Amino acid sequence: MCIRVTGQQLPIWNNAAQKANGTDWLISSTSYKAQIYRSADGKDLVLYNGLVKRIFRITPNVACTDYQNVTNGRQLLRAVKAEARLTINGRDYNVGGLYGQKENAYLLPVQVDRMTARANDFQFVSYTIAPVTPYLNWKTRFWMPPIKAASGKKVSFLYHAGAPELQGLEVRINYELYDGIPLIVKSLSIENKGANTFKINRVVNEILGMVEEESAVVGKPEDMKKNQGIYLETNYAFNNAMRYALSDQVTHWKTDSAYTSQVNYDLQTPCLLEIYPEQGPGVELKPGEVFNSVRTSELLMDSYDRERRGLAIRKMYNVLAPWTAANPIFMHLVSKNDEDVRTAVDQCAATGYEAVILSFGSHLNMEDTSSANLVRWKQMADYAHSRHVFIGGYTLFSSRQISDSDDVVDPKTGKPGGAFFGHAPCFGSKWGLAFRDKIKNFFTQTGFDIWENDGPYPGDVCASTTHPGHAGLDDSQWRQMEIQKDLYHWLNARGIYINAPDWYFLDGTNKIAIGYREVNFSLPRADQKILNRQNIYDGTWEKSPSMGWGFVPLTRYQGGGPEAVLEPLSEHLDDYKALMMEYYGSGVQACYRGPRLFDTDKTKEAVIEVIKWYKKYRDILNADIIHLRRPDGRDWDGILHVNPQLKIKGLVMLYNPTGIAIKRHIELPLYYTGLTTIASVSEQGGAPKVYHLKRDYSVSLDCTIPANGYTWLTVE
C-alpha cells in the first residue's frame, strides 16, 4: 500500500490551472511561480510553474508521464521509463517505473491506466514537499550585482527496496522546480538502513524516453541530432576544455530497442537519455551511510536561436550558482619578494583595483605549513586589507610528480603515470589529503581571500589500493571528485573566491578561463587585441562575463619580442588602455600579469580613468551579452550588454581594427533590453538621441569609430 504524506493540502490540477502568461521569462520572470498540484483522482502529481509542466503517475509506482515546455507546447516524452536505475553488487535494479506501453513513439493518457509495476523494483512509499533550499552554504566578500535568492518547490519521492537481497536500502529521488525559469534539478540519495554493506557500482539518476530530434532512415547515433528541447548540465564535469559541452561526463544519448516503430531501419535513433558517470561510483555503502548522486539540471529550451539558448543557460547559473556573478577587479602579480607585494597592493589601492593575486612564478608557497610562513603571509594579508585590497594566490596540483606511493597509478600498467598530464598526484593519496588540509590551514591562518588552483583533475583514475582516500580503481574517480568538491564547498562557505581551470561552477567555483591559446600572447599587441576580442565574443555565448577570465601579459610571456609586451607601460599606453577597455567593456576580468599596474603618473591616470569608467557602468557591463559582430580584423565588431531591470538597459561596445576612421550604419537588436517603443541612445555620455523601435525591437543608427579605436553607447 502506498502512503503519500505531503504535510499540506495540495491544490487540484485542472486545465484552468494551466494559463498562458505571455510574458517572456528572459525579460520578466516574476509571475512564473512553482507549484505542486495533485490530480482529482489522486493518481498524479503535477509540477508546474507556467513554463514547464512535469506529471508523475504515483500508483502503482512512480513514473513520469508528461514533460512539456509550456511556452511552445513542446512535448519531450514519447515513452515511460524507470525513474532511476541502480547497479548494486553487480545487478541492475529499477527505481519506480511502469510497464506495458506497447507503442513507444508516443504516449496516450489511456495507456498509463493500464500499466503495471514490477515487484523487484524499488517501490514508492511516500512523498514530501518543501521549499527549495540552497545547495551550498555560500558567502562572498566581493562585488556582485543584486541577484534574488532562488525559490521554488522540491518534491521528494521515497522508495523502499522490492528485492529481498536489498532490504534496508532506501532511495529518495528529488525534483526541484524553480520560480521564473523552465528548470528542474533532479538528484537521488541512497541510504543504507540495513546490516549489510552494498557495492554501488553505477547510479543512473535520470532516464527519459525522449522524442527524437530528427527522422533518419539510416545513420549512426553519433551522427544524428539529439533532442534540442532540453539542455542538461550536471556537477560532474571536467577535462580542461573551458566549455561544459566538452567537459560533460554523464550525458548519454542511447538507442531504444523498445521503440520499434521509429523510422531508422536499424533502430539506431538516439532518443533514450540516461545520466550517469561512465566511471564508478564503485563505492562500498556501509550500514548507516548515505550516497548522494550527481545533480542533473534540466533546462527546457523554446528556440533554436543560439543567443536565446545562451541567455537561458546564463540565467540558469544565476539561479543555481549565483556566486559566479561575483566579479572582483584583480591584477596578477609576479613577485620576487614581500616588497613587490606591498607595492602591488599600494598600486591597486591607488587605481581602484580590488584584489591582487600572486600568480604562478611568484614567491608564495601555500603548502609551507611552517609557522614563519603562515605569520609572514598573515601580515601581508593584513596589510592588503588595511588598504582595502583583497589578496590571493596560486597553487599547482596536477602537472607535477610527487612519488611512486602518492602519484596516480595507471590501471593499464600498474605503475605511476597515465594521468591527464602524465604524472600527477592522486587526491586520495596521503600527499593529496595533506594538500587539502594545507590549503584549508593556509586560508584559516592567513585570512587570504582568493584561491587560484591549477588542478587537480579528478578525471584521473587510480589503480592504487593503498591510498587512504579511495579503496581501489572502481571508486577512485568518484572519491577524488568528492574530496575536491568538499574543499570547494569549505572555501565557498567562508567567502573565498575560487579561480579554477575546470568546470566546477555548480560546486562553488567562481571563474574559469574564457578560452585562449597561451602562445598567442607572444604575438604582436595588434594581433592580441583582435584575438582577445574574438576570445571574449566566443567565450560568452553560454558563460556570463563574470564567469571567465582573460589574459594581458604586461611582461614577456612564453616568448615574443618587444612588440608583444606592454612594458614599459608608459611607452605603450594606447595599447594598454585599449586592452583594458575591451576587457572591462565586456565585463570580463583579465589577468594583468606583471610586477606593476603603472610606471608613470600618466600611466596611473590612464588606469584610474578606465577603472572609474568601469565602476560607473559596472552593473550593465556585467550584464548578459548580445553578440553583434564577431571580430575579423576587416571591419567593425561589437557587443551589446542588456538588462531590462536597470535604468541603463543596454551598453554597446564598438571597435574598429582598421587604420582609418569608419562610419557604419548599425542595427541594434534591443528586444532583450525590455524596451518596446522608444530608446534613448547616448554616445560616450553625450546628448541622447531618441529612436523609435522597429517591429523587431531594433533601432538603426550611424556610428563613427576612430581608427584602431573604439566607442561606446548607452541605451535607456
N, C-alpha and C positions, 0 to 999 in steps of 0.2 A: 504494500500500500504506500502511495506517495503522500508525504506530508509536506505541505507548502506553507512556510512561515514567512510572512513579509514584514510584520511589525507595523503595518499600516494598511488602510483600505485603499486599494488601487482603483483609479477611475476605469470605467469600462470603455473599451475601444469600439468606435463605430466610424462610419465614413465621414461623419461630421467632424470627428477629431482631426482628420487629415485635411487641413485647409491650406490652399495655395497662398503663400505670403506675397511673393512677387518682388521682394527686396533682394538685391544681390548681396549675398553674405560677405563677399570680398570688399564691399563698400560699407555696409552697415549690417551687423550680425546680432544686435542686441535682442531682437524679437524672437530668435530661434532658441527655445528653451527645451532642455532634455526632460523627458517624462517617460515613465514606465506605465503601461496600461495592461489590463487583462481582458480577455475576450469574455463575452457574456456567458458562454458555456464553461468558462474556467479552464479550457484546454490550451489556451495560448497566452504567452506573454509578448507584448509589443514594445520594442524600444523605438522611440520616435522623438525627433527634435525639429521637425519641419524641413530638414534637409536630407536626412537618412531615416529609413524605416527598416527594422530587422525584427522578424517574428520567429518565435520559438514555440513549437508544439512541446508540451511538457508531460504528456501522457500518451502511451505507457512508458516512454522515456523521452529525453530531451533531444530535439533535432531542430536545426534552423531550416525553416520552410519558405522564407521570404526575405530577400535582401535587396532593397530598392533605393536608388537615388531619386529622391522626391523632386529635386529641381528639374530633371528632364524625364522622369518616369522610367528610367532605365532599370530593368530587372537584371541582377547579376547572377542569380541562381537558375540552374536547369535541373538539378538533382539533389536529393537529400543524401548527406554523408554523416559519418560519426562526428561528434564534437571534438574529439581528440583521439589519438592512438598512442599507446604506451607499449614499449618493448621492455618487459621485465623478466629477468632471469632467462633471457633468450627467446621469450614467446611474446606474440603480439596480442594486445587487448584493446578493444574499443571503449571509449568513454561516451556514453549516450549513443544516439543514433537510432534510426528506424529503418525497417526493411520491407520490401515488397513493391518498390517502384519498378515497373516493367519498362516503360518508355523513359529514357534518360535525356531526351532532347529538351523536355520541358516538364514542368510540374504543375498539375492541376490540384486545387484545394481538395477536391473529392477523393483524390488518390491518398492524401495524407490520412484520412479517416480509416482507411483500410490497412494501413501499415502496422507492423508489429515490432516488438522489442525482442532482444536476444538475451537469454538468461545469463550467459557468461560475460556479458559486457558489464562495465561499471554502471550501476543503476542510480537514477536520480532519486534523491531523498527529500531535498528542500531547497528553497532559495531565500536569499536575503537581499534587501535593497537599502542602499545608503548613499550619501553624497560622495562624489569622487574626492579623493584626498591627494595631496602632492606625493609623487613617487619619491622625491628626495627632500630632505630637510636642508634646504639651501639658503645661503645668505650671500650678499655681495657688498663690497666696500666701494665699488666703482660706479662711475656714471652709467646710467642706462635710462632709456625712455620709459615713461609710465606704461606699465603693462598690467592689465587687470588679471587678478588671480583666476586660474582656470576653475570652472564649475561644471556641474553635471550630475549624472546619476550612475551608480555602479550596481549591477545585479550579479550576484554570486550564486552559482548552482553547485550544490553539494552532492557528491556521488559516493556510494559505497561499493566495494568490490563484489562482483557477482560470482567470480570464480572462487571455489573453495581454497585454492592454494594461495590466494591473495588476501585472505581475511586479515583485517587490521589496517589495510591501506584505505585512506580516504583521499579523494580528489576534489579539489574546488576549482571551478572554472569561472573566471571573472570577465565581465564585459563592462567597460567604462564608456559611457556615451556622454559627449561633451556639449555644452551650450555653444551655439554660434558657429559651429563648424561641422561638416559631414564626416565626423571622425569617431571611430570606435577602437579602443585598445583592448586586446584580448591577452590574457595570461592564465596560467594554471599553477596550482601547487599540489604536491603530493605529501601527505603526512602519514608517517608510519606509527600507528597506534597499536601495533601488534607486538609479538615477542620475537619475530624473525627479522633477519636482515635481507633486504631485497636489492638486487643489482638493477639499476635503472639504465638500461642500455641506450634507449632512444626515447625522446618525447616529441611527438608531432602535435603541436598545440593549436594548429588550425588546419582544417580540411574543408575545402569548398568545391563543389561541383559547379564550375563556372560556365557561363555562356561563352562560347568561343568568339574570338575577335574576328576571325576571317574563315571563309569556307574554301578549302583547297582539296581537290580530288586526290592529288598526290603531293608528297612533300614530307620532310622530316620535321619533328617537333622543334628542333633548334632553328629551323629556317622560317617557322611560322610566327606570326604576331601573337602576343599574349594579350589577355583582356586589359584594355586601356581604361576601363571604367573604374579601376581601383589602383591606388598607389599604396605599396606596402613597405614599411620600414620597421626593423626591429633593433634592439640594443645588443645585437651580436654581429658586429661588422668590423672588419679590419682588412687591410692589405696595402696601406700607404698610398692609395690612389687619389685621395683628396676628393673623391666623389662617392656618394652612397651606392649608386647602382653597381659600381665595380668593387665595392667593399662588402657588399651583402654576402652573407654566408649561409642563409637559411631559406631563401625563397626557391621553391622547386615547382616548376610547371610540368606536370606529368600527363601522360595519356590515360584514358579511361576506357578499359575494355568492356565495361558495362554499357557504354554509350554506343550501341551497335547500329544506330540509325544515322550516325554522323556521315558527312559527305566523303571524308577521307577514306579511300578504299582499304587502307591498311590500319585503320583506327588509330592514326598517329597524331590526331589533333591535340595540342597542348591545352587542355581545358580542365584539368584537375589540379587545384592548387594545394600544396602542402608546405607547412612552415616547420622546419626543424634544422638544427645544426648537423652538418654532414658527419662531423667527428664528435662522438660522445652523445650525452654527457658521460656515460660509463661510470657513474658514481655508485658507491655502496650506501644505501639508505638504511641506517641503523634504527632500532626502536627509539621513538621519541624525536627523530629528526624530521625536518621539513625540506623538501626540494622545491625551488621556485624556477619556473621556466623562463624563457625569453619573453619579452613583452612585444606583441605584434601590433603595430599601429596600422590601421586600415582607413585610408582617406579616400573617399569617393570623389571621382573626377567627373565633371559635367561638360568637358570640352577636350578637343584635341589640340587646341591652341597652346603653343609652348609657353608663352608668357603667362597665361591664366593658370596653367598647371603648376608653373613655378611659384606663382603667387600663393596658390593654395598650400603648397609644401612649406613655404616660408611662414605662413600663418600657423601651420601645424607646430612648427618649432616654438612659436610664441606661446602656444598652449602647453606643450609637453616639455619644453626645455627653455623656459623664459630666461634662464641665466645666460643663454647665448646672446642676449641683447645687450649685455654689459659690454662697454667698448672704451677702455681707457686709452689715453694718448701716451704712447711709450716710445722710448729710444732703446736701441740695442747697443749696450756698451761693450767695447773690447778693452778690458782693463789689465794693467800690469801690477798695480798696487792700490792700496786703500785711497791714496790721494787722488787717483784717477776717478774713483767712485764719488768722492766728495765733490770734485769738480763737475762731474756729470750731474749730480744731484743739484748743485747750485745752478747749472745752466738750465736744467728742467724747470726749476722754480722761477728763474728769471724770464723764461719764454712762455710759460703756461703749460708745459708738458706735465703730465700727471704721474708718470712712472718711469723708472729705469730698470731694465732687465740686463743682468750680466750675461752676455752672450757666450757661446762656445768659444773657447780660446782665452777666456778670462781667468783670473786667478782665484775664483771662487771654487770651493770643493765642499758640496753639501754632504758628502759621505764621511767627512772627517768629523768624528764624534768627540774629539778632544775638547776639554773644557776651554782651552785657549781659543780654539777655532770658533766655538759657539759664542763665547763672550765677544770676540772680535766682530762677528757679524751681527750680534745683537746691538753693539754700539753703532755699527754702520746703519742698521735699520732705524735705530733711534734718531740718528742724525737725519736720515731721509725724512722720517715722519715729522721731525721738528721743522722741516722746510715744506711740509705738506706734499711730499712726494712719496709714492709707493715704490717698493723695491722688490725685485725678484731675481731668479737665477735659473741657469740651465744645467741639466744633468743628462748624461748619456747612459743608456742601458744596453741596447741590443747589439750594436756594432762593436763588440769587444769580446775578448776571450778571457775567462776568469780562471777556470781549472777544469780538469777532466771530471772531477767529482761534482762540479756545480753547473757545467755547461749542459745545454740541451743534448740529449743522446739521440742520434739518428736511428729510427727503428729498422732501417734497411741494413745498416752496418753494425749496429750495437755499440757504436763509438761516438764520441762528441763530434758535432758538426751537423750539416744538413739543415740548419735553421734558415730563416728568412734572409738573414745576412751572413750565411755561412756559419761561423761560430757565434754563439750568443749564450748568455746565462739563462737558465730556467728560473722563472719567477717562483717556482715551488721548491727550488733548492735552498740549502742553508744560506748561501750568499744572497739569493733573491729575497728571501723572507727578511734577512738582515737589512737589505737595501730598503725595503718598505719601511722597516722600523726606524732606520736612519733618517729617511725623509720626514716621517712624522715628527721625530725628535727635533730635527733641524727647525722645522716651522714652529713647533711648540716653544723652543728655547729662544729663537731669534726674533720672532714677530715678522718674518718676511711675508709678503703679500701675494707673490706670483710664483708659479712653478711652470717652467718650460721644460717638458720632458721629451727626450728623443728615444722613444720606445718605453717599455718593452712592447713586443708584438706577439700577443698570445696566440696568434695563428700557429706558432711553433708547437709541434707535438714533441713529446719527450718520452723515450722508452725506459728511462731510469726507474728502478723500483726501490731506490734508496732515498729519493728526495722526500723530505717531510711534508711538502705541500701537496703532493698527489701520490696516488697508490701505484700507478703504472701508466702505460701508454693510453689506455682507454679513457681515463679521466684527466689526462694531462692538459689538454687544451682548455677544457671547461674549468678546471681548478685554477689554472693560471689566469684565465679571464676573471674569475671570481675575486682573486687576490687584487688584480688591477682595479676592478670596479669598486671594491671596498675601499681602496686607497683614494680613488677619485671622490667617492661619497664622503669620506672622512674630511678631505680637504675642502670640498664644496660646502659642507656644514659649518666650516669655520671661515667662510667668506674668502677663501684663497682662489685666486684666478688661475686657470689652467690652460696653457697653450700645449696642445698635443698633436702630433703629426699623424693621427689616425682618427677614425670616425666613432668617437665615444661621446657624442653630444648628448645622447639620451641618458647617459650615466654621469653627467656632471662636468664634462669639459666645455670650455668656453669658445675656443678658437682653433682653427686648423689652417694650414697654408692654403691660400686661394688657388694655388696650382701654378707652378712656374718651373722653368728649367734653369738650374743654378748657374750653369756655364754661360748663359745668356748675359749675365751681369759682367762678363769680361768684354762685351761688345761696346761700341761707342755709345755715348749718352743719348745721341739722337735715336739710335735703334732701341735703346732701353725704354725711352718714353713711349714709343708706339707699342712695343711688346708688353709693357706694363698695362697699358690701357686695353690691349687685347686680353691679357690675363684677367683683368677686372671684369671686362664685358662677358667673357666666357665663364668666369667663376661665380657669377651672381645670378644665374638662372634659377638655381634651387637653394642657394645659400643667401642669407641676408648679408648686408655689408659687414656687420659686426662679427660674423662667423668666420671670416677669412683674414689672414694677414698677407701682406705683400712684402717686398724687399727693396731697399735702397742702400746699396753699399757705398758708404761715404769714402772708404779707403779701398785699396786693391782687394779683390775677392776672386779667387780661382783664375788668376791670370788677367790679361788685359793691360794696356798701356795707359798713359796719362789721359787719353781720350775716353777711357771707360770709367774713371773715378771722379768724384766731386771735390776731393781735397786737392789744393787748398780751396775751401768753400767760397771764400770771397772772390776767387778768380773764375768761378763757375756759378755765379749767383742766379743767373737767369734759369739755368738748367735745374739747379737746386729748388728754386721756387716752383718751377713748372712741375717737377716730380712731386713736390708736396701738394700742389693744387690738384693734380689728377688723383692722388690717393685720398686726400681729405675731401675733395669734391665728390668722391664716390662713397665716402663713409667707411672705406676700408683702411685700417691701420697698417702702415708699413713698418718693417723693422729697419729703422735708420741706424745702420751698423757702423760704428766707428768710435773714436775717442772723445768726440765733442759734437755739439749741435751748432756752434758758431765759433768763428775765429776772429771776427772784427765786429765793431759796433754796427756797421752796415748790414752784415750778415745776421746779427742778432735782431735788428729791426725787421728784417725780412721774415725771419721765423716768427717773431711776435705778431706781425701783420697777418700771416696765414693762420696762425692758431686763433687769433681774435676773430677772424672771419669764420673759421670753422665752428667755434663755440657759439657765435651769434646765430648760426643756422644749423646748429647741431641736431636738433630734433628732426628736421626734414632731411638732412644729409644722412641720417641713419635710417631713413625710411626705405621702403621697398623700391627697387629699381625697375623701371620700364626701359627696355633696350631699344634705342632709336636707330643707330647705325654703327656697325662694327668697324673698328679702326682698320684701315688697309693702307694708310700712307699716301693714298691717291687723292682723297677728298676729306671733307669734314667727317667727324664721328662724334657720337654723343650719347648721353643717358639722361633719363628723367626720373627724379625721386618723387614718390607720391605718398600722401597720407591724408585721406579725407577728413580725419579728426582734428587736424591742425589748422591754425589761421592761414599760414603759408602751406597751401595744399600741394604745391609742386615746386621743385627746383631743377632747372635744366643746366647741364654742363655740356658745352660745345667746344670742340677742339679743331684746330687747323694745323695739320702736319706739313703743309707746303710752305715754300719760301716766299709766297706773296699773299697779301690780304685777299680774302674771298668773301663775296656776298652771295648768300644762298637763301632760297625760298624753302622753308622747313615746315612740315606738318607735325604738330604736337598732338599726340593722342592723349586726351585728358579724361577719358572715361573713369579711370581709377583714382582720379582726384576727388570724385564725387560731385564735381561741378556739372551743371545741366544746361545752363542758358548762356551765361557770360563768364569771361575770365579776365582778370586784371593782371597784365604781364609787365614786369619791370626788369630792365636790363641793368645789372650791376648796381642796383639800388637807386636807379634813376626814376624819372617820372613814369608812372604806369600808363599803359595803353589798354583800352578795353576792347575785347574781341568777343563776337558772338559765336558760340559753339555751333558747328555743323551738326547734322543729324547723326553723324557717327561720333559725336562728342570730341571732335578735333578742332584745332584752330590753325590757320595758316599765317605765317609771319616771315618777314625778311630779316636776316641777321648778317652782320658783317663781323667776321672773325679775323683777328690780326694774324700776320704771317708767323708761323711757328708758335702760335699762341692759343688763347682760349677766351671764352666769355661765358657768363652765367646769367640766368634769368630766374626770377621767382614768379610763382603763379598763385594768385589769391582769388 
